[in-house]
């Protein structure tokens, strides 16, 4: 019977060494990691049976790390040990299926007790710990199943989590939603999340790219047409509004809709009735509209290219998606998920990335956002000659791009600079992330919000 594999995760190298020495006599195969990236790399390479993890790692959200470990490696048992126990964290850990939550202690008696708990855990949970036929697909050279995330959206970014909470809040309402974000940020994924989180989730989710069609075709796709309505209309055509009845209709790139079609769309939103092109019979629909744009609609309104009344109908709830360059903590997470997907599709045994490859991905500015990252990882998987993607496997444009770094700022260290500029600098450095900017400035988020209000600063507009 193979030896059970145990991974100890802790930023304290002395503690990981202590646990390793404690466990080796029991014939376990023990690995250790002093950071989250190191831990994930080991988890990808080895079929770990039991994780003994300190979730309160420096610079890491412990709850997010725990959720990520549980999602990415469901076959691995988890024991939590921490020097800073928290009741709320313990409750959350239990709900996620963590086997035990233990306070860290270096005393001999406590270590002996911990060793006994680990022995019992291995014995009691042999269905996945130390099994001779591991259930984990990674043991067969195949990468683990995709992380589910929030309705398919992967992120550990604070702003994205705020968006997830907003989606949950509005899920069961009938409010229309406007999603704003750069190309490639995942606007359709967010639209699908709004639909899947709502009471309409079992009903149709219909999409239409408004930038891909001329006015006549767009009108026909929206409302349908009757036979003979125009040259070439040889049959009745059911439009997207009708097909979306009872569900959600996603209008992508809504800024490209012709003004005349905008007027008809507004009437549908007001009355929930329309006629097919060439028809006279009114058709009633119950549809929630989720629209998206990468253009500032307010500017288009000012230029007379978008109806203000339609804007207010569409923009009952607004979701502003951050670009990938402002979600730097998500780059390794997304890269690994794309690696899993493309490794399976191309029947390649891929294990992860080298440190230099991850550093290069983190240093790139990603003008094409998540979509560009996805294409880069696909190319790297196809061309890679080893199980780890190295820097040399990445496209030349990624390798040649300049890495721009912003010096750190603190309120205490820059008393001569106006406070507003210091706050702006901190926000820019962290892409508008309130939590990180507040930590850098050594102030609470409440204080930072007060300063944003004082100086009329919109964190979503900070680049």
LINFENJO-V181948 format. One record per residue. N is the residue number from 1. RES is the residue in one small letter. OMEGA is omega in degrees with one decimal (* if undefined). BURIAL is b if it has 24 or more other ideal C-beta (glycine too) atoms within 12 Angstrom, else e. Layout:
BEGIN
n: [N:N]
res: [RES:RES]
omega: [OMEGA:OMEGA]
burial: [BURIAL:BURIAL]
END
This chain:
BEGIN
n: [1:2:3:4:5:6:7:8:9:10:11:12:13:14:15:16:17:18:19:20:21:22:23:24:25:26:27:28:29:30:31:32:33:34:35:36:37:38:39:40:41:42:43:44:45:46:47:48:49:50:51:52:53:54:55:56:57:58:59:60:61:62:63:64:65:66:67:68:69:70:71:72:73:74:75:76:77:78:79:80:81:82:83:84:85:86:87:88:89:90:91:92:93:94:95:96:97:98:99:100:101:102:103:104:105:106:107:108:109:110:111:112:113:114:115:116:117:118:119:120:121:122:123:124:125:126:127:128:129:130:131:132:133:134:135:136:137:138:139:140:141:142:143:144:145:146:147:148:149:150:151:152:153:154:155:156:157:158:159:160:161:162:163:164:165:166:167:168:169:170:171:172:173:174:175:176:177:178:179:180:181:182:183:184:185:186:187:188:189:190:191:192:193:194:195:196:197:198:199:200:201:202:203:204:205:206:207:208:209:210:211:212:213:214:215:216:217:218:219:220:221:222:223:224:225:226:227:228:229:230:231:232:233:234:235:236:237:238:239:240:241:242:243:244:245:246:247:248:249:250:251:252:253:254:255:256:257:258:259:260:261:262:263:264:265:266:267:268:269:270:271:272:273:274:275:276:277:278:279:280:281:282:283:284:285:286:287:288:289:290:291:292:293:294:295:296:297:298:299:300:301:302:303:304:305:306:307:308:309:310:311:312:313:314:315:316:317:318:319:320:321:322:323:324:325:326:327:328:329:330:331:332:333:334:335:336:337:338:339:340:341:342:343:344:345:346:347:348:349:350:351:352:353:354:355:356:357:358:359:360:361:362:363:364:365:366:367:368:369:370:371:372:373:374:375:376:377:378:379:380:381:382:383:384:385:386:387:388:389:390:391:392:393:394:395:396:397:398:399:400:401:402:403:404:405:406:407:408:409:410:411:412:413:414:415:416:417:418:419:420:421:422:423:424:425:426:427:428:429:430:431:432:433:434:435:436:437:438:439:440:441:442:443:444:445:446:447:448:449:450:451:452:453:454:455:456:457:458:459:460:461:462:463]
res: [x:x:x:x:x:x:x:x:x:x:x:x:x:x:x:x:x:x:x:x:x:x:x:x:x:x:x:x:x:x:x:x:x:x:x:x:x:x:x:x:x:x:x:x:x:x:x:x:x:x:x:x:x:x:x:x:x:x:x:x:x:x:x:x:x:x:x:x:x:x:x:x:x:x:x:x:x:x:x:x:x:x:x:x:x:x:x:x:x:x:x:x:x:x:x:x:x:x:x:x:x:x:x:x:x:x:x:x:x:x:x:x:x:x:x:x:x:x:x:x:x:x:x:x:x:x:x:x:x:x:x:x:x:x:x:x:x:x:x:x:x:x:x:x:x:x:x:x:x:x:x:x:x:x:x:x:x:x:x:x:x:x:x:x:x:x:x:x:x:x:x:x:x:x:x:x:x:x:x:x:x:x:x:x:x:x:x:x:x:x:x:x:x:x:x:x:x:x:x:x:x:x:x:x:x:x:x:x:x:x:x:x:x:x:x:x:x:x:x:x:x:x:x:x:x:x:x:x:x:x:x:x:x:x:x:x:x:x:x:x:x:x:x:x:x:x:x:x:x:x:x:x:x:x:x:x:x:x:x:x:x:x:x:x:x:x:x:x:x:x:x:x:x:x:x:x:x:x:x:x:x:x:x:x:x:x:x:x:x:x:x:x:x:x:x:x:x:x:x:x:x:x:x:x:x:x:x:x:x:x:x:x:x:x:x:x:x:x:x:x:x:x:x:x:x:x:x:x:x:x:x:x:x:x:x:x:x:x:x:x:x:x:x:x:x:x:x:x:x:x:x:x:x:x:x:x:x:x:x:x:x:x:x:x:x:x:x:x:x:x:x:x:x:x:x:x:x:x:x:x:x:x:x:x:x:x:x:x:x:x:x:x:x:x:x:x:x:x:x:x:x:x:x:x:x:x:x:x:x:x:x:x:x:x:x:x:x:x:x:x:x:x:x:x:x:x:x:x:x:x:x:x:x:x:x:x:x:x:x:x:x:x:x:x:x:x:x:x:x:x:x:x:x:x:x:x:x:x:x:x:x:x:x]
omega: [-177.0:178.5:175.1:-179.9:-177.2:176.1:176.4:-179.5:178.1:179.0:179.8:-177.4:178.6:-179.4:178.5:177.5:179.2:-179.6:178.6:179.4:179.3:-170.4:-176.4:179.4:178.7:176.3:171.6:172.2:-169.9:174.6:178.3:177.9:-178.9:176.8:179.5:178.6:178.5:-179.4:-178.7:177.9:178.6:179.1:177.4:-175.4:-175.4:174.8:-176.2:179.9:-175.8:176.0:171.2:-164.8:166.6:-174.3:-179.4:178.6:179.2:176.9:-177.8:174.2:-174.2:-179.9:179.6:179.2:179.8:179.1:-178.5:177.3:-178.8:-178.0:-173.4:-175.7:-174.2:-178.4:-179.8:173.5:-178.1:167.7:177.7:171.9:-174.4:175.9:-178.7:-177.5:179.8:-179.3:-178.4:179.0:178.0:178.5:-179.8:179.4:179.7:179.1:179.4:177.2:175.8:-172.5:179.1:-178.7:-167.5:174.3:-177.0:179.0:-176.9:-177.9:-174.5:-179.1:180.0:179.0:178.1:177.4:178.8:179.5:178.5:179.2:179.6:177.2:-179.1:179.4:-179.8:-178.5:-174.2:-174.5:-177.8:178.6:176.4:178.1:177.4:179.6:179.5:176.3:-174.6:177.8:-175.7:-179.4:178.8:-178.3:178.8:178.4:179.2:-178.5:-175.0:179.6:-178.3:173.6:-178.1:178.9:179.1:-177.3:176.6:179.2:-179.1:176.2:169.0:-178.9:-177.0:-178.3:177.4:177.3:175.3:178.5:178.2:178.9:178.4:179.6:178.1:-178.9:-174.9:-169.5:-173.1:175.2:176.6:-174.0:173.3:-174.2:175.1:-179.7:178.1:178.5:178.9:176.4:176.3:-178.2:177.1:-177.2:179.4:176.4:178.8:177.7:178.0:178.2:176.8:-180.0:-175.5:179.8:-173.0:177.0:179.2:-169.0:178.3:-178.3:-175.3:168.3:-173.2:-178.0:174.9:175.3:-174.3:-179.7:-171.6:-172.8:171.5:-173.4:-175.2:179.8:179.4:-179.6:178.9:180.0:179.3:-168.9:-176.0:176.6:177.3:177.1:179.1:-178.0:177.9:-179.0:-179.3:179.7:-175.1:179.3:172.1:179.1:178.4:-176.7:-176.0:178.0:-179.8:-178.3:-178.5:-174.9:-178.1:-176.6:-175.5:178.8:-179.1:177.8:-178.9:-178.9:-175.5:-179.5:-176.3:-179.7:178.0:-177.2:179.4:177.6:176.2:-179.6:179.1:178.5:178.4:-179.5:178.5:-179.5:-179.2:-172.4:-174.5:176.9:175.0:173.1:173.7:176.8:-178.3:-179.0:179.8:-177.3:178.4:-179.9:-179.6:178.9:173.0:-173.2:170.7:-178.6:168.1:-178.4:-177.3:178.1:172.4:-179.6:177.1:-175.7:178.8:178.4:178.4:176.3:179.6:179.8:178.4:-177.1:176.7:-176.8:-179.6:-179.9:176.2:178.2:-178.0:176.1:-178.8:-170.3:173.9:173.1:-179.7:175.8:179.1:-178.6:177.6:174.5:-176.6:-179.4:175.8:176.3:-171.2:-179.4:179.8:-174.7:178.2:179.8:-179.9:179.7:179.6:178.8:176.6:178.1:178.4:-175.5:-174.9:175.2:177.3:-176.9:-176.7:177.8:178.9:179.6:-178.2:-174.6:-178.8:-175.2:170.6:179.1:-179.0:177.9:179.0:179.3:179.1:177.8:180.0:-176.5:-178.5:-173.2:172.4:177.6:178.4:173.4:-172.7:179.9:178.2:178.2:179.3:-179.7:179.0:-179.2:176.2:179.6:-178.7:178.9:-178.4:-174.0:-174.8:-178.7:178.7:-177.0:177.5:176.0:-179.7:179.3:-177.3:178.9:-177.1:-179.1:-176.5:-178.2:177.4:-177.7:-175.0:-176.4:177.9:175.8:-178.2:179.5:178.6:-179.9:179.8:177.7:172.0:177.4:-177.4:-174.3:-176.2:-177.0:-178.4:-178.0:-180.0:-176.2:-179.3:-178.4:178.1:179.0:178.6:-180.0:179.8:178.5:179.4:-178.2:-178.2:173.1:179.6:-179.6:-175.3:-175.7:-177.3:179.0:178.8:178.7:179.2:-179.0:-179.9:175.4:179.0:177.5:177.4:178.6:-179.6:177.1:178.5:179.8:176.8:178.3:-179.0:-176.1:177.9:-179.9:175.2:-176.8:179.8:-179.3:-177.8:-179.7:*]
burial: [e:e:e:b:b:b:b:b:b:b:b:b:e:e:b:b:e:b:b:b:e:b:b:e:e:b:e:b:b:b:b:b:b:b:b:b:b:b:b:b:b:b:b:b:b:b:b:b:b:b:b:b:b:b:b:b:b:e:e:b:b:b:b:b:b:b:b:b:b:b:b:b:b:b:b:b:b:b:b:b:b:b:e:e:e:e:e:e:b:b:e:e:b:e:e:b:b:b:b:b:b:b:e:b:e:e:e:e:e:e:e:e:e:b:b:e:b:b:b:e:b:b:e:e:b:e:e:b:b:b:b:e:e:b:b:b:e:b:e:e:e:e:b:b:e:b:b:e:b:b:b:e:b:b:b:b:b:b:b:b:b:b:b:b:e:b:b:e:e:b:b:e:e:e:b:b:b:b:b:b:b:b:b:b:b:b:b:b:b:b:b:b:b:b:b:b:b:b:e:b:e:e:e:b:b:b:b:b:b:b:e:e:e:e:e:e:b:b:b:b:b:b:b:b:b:e:e:e:b:e:e:e:e:e:e:e:b:b:b:b:b:b:b:b:b:b:b:b:b:b:b:b:b:b:b:b:b:b:e:e:b:b:e:b:b:b:e:b:b:e:e:e:e:b:b:b:b:b:e:e:e:e:b:e:b:e:b:b:b:b:b:b:b:b:b:e:b:e:e:e:e:e:e:e:e:b:b:e:e:b:b:e:b:b:b:e:b:b:b:b:b:b:b:b:b:b:b:b:b:b:b:b:b:b:b:b:b:b:b:b:b:b:b:e:e:e:e:b:e:b:b:b:b:b:e:e:b:b:e:b:b:b:e:b:b:b:e:b:b:b:b:b:b:b:e:b:b:b:e:b:b:e:e:b:e:e:e:b:b:b:b:e:b:b:b:e:e:b:e:e:e:e:e:e:e:e:e:e:b:e:b:e:e:e:e:e:e:e:b:e:e:b:b:b:b:b:b:b:b:b:b:b:b:b:b:b:b:b:b:b:b:e:b:e:e:e:e:b:e:e:b:b:e:e:e:e:b:e:b:b:e:b:e]
END
